[in-house]
């Protein structure tokens, strides 16, 4: 599965780069005369649309395929939560040899559970009720693109915000995390939301934005250790 994801990442990001090169060539072919401005909303929609068209089908094809053990541990805890508990009975000694030496779960006092915070497994557990775990990170990727744009417009400019979104879409690391079951996109969304709340507080001095910022940080620390 790791090799499959690696090949797919190369293909997807190659497509992103090909699209970027085609757009740059088309603009250069127009010559020195300035082209009429494209409405920014349409431009942003095109960038996010490219992400959606390429990433969502890929995530659906990969489904529950994982490429590192952390993902399995998060899914393991998610399915325990889906069953209505935070732990499950430990297997008999040596009944599951792989579990004895597995570094991502804990067997203690007859209970078996994951070692990570329960925030992210709880999110996956909600999606698992409809067997839609694969769609969570792609959706969070879309949300992160929108938050990145909003932060960019507040701090810099519309053009630079669009550039930041485009760079994210071109990022292989961003693509990789939006295809799996790691909590990186959720943590990124919560961190970006906290930054956005702070920026809004700076503009309005409304303390509700500070409360929102602290809530985002509080939930974020339950998604991933450290």
HELIX and SHEET records of a PDB file:
HELIX    1   1 UNK A    2  UNK A   29  1                                  28    
HELIX    2   2 UNK A   40  UNK A   62  1                                  23    
HELIX    3   3 UNK A   69  UNK A   82  1                                  14    
HELIX    4   4 UNK A   97  UNK A  100  1                                   4    
HELIX    5   5 UNK A  118  UNK A  128  1                                  11    
HELIX    6   6 UNK A  133  UNK A  155  1                                  23    
HELIX    7   7 UNK A  158  UNK A  170  1                                  13    
HELIX    8   8 UNK A  172  UNK A  179  1                                   8    
HELIX    9   9 UNK A  184  UNK A  204  1                                  21    
HELIX   10  10 UNK A  207  UNK A  220  1                                  14    
SHEET    1   A 3 UNK A  88  UNK A  89  0                                        
SHEET    2   A 3 UNK A 111  UNK A 114 -1                                        
SHEET    3   A 3 UNK A 105  UNK A 108 -1                                        
END                                                                             
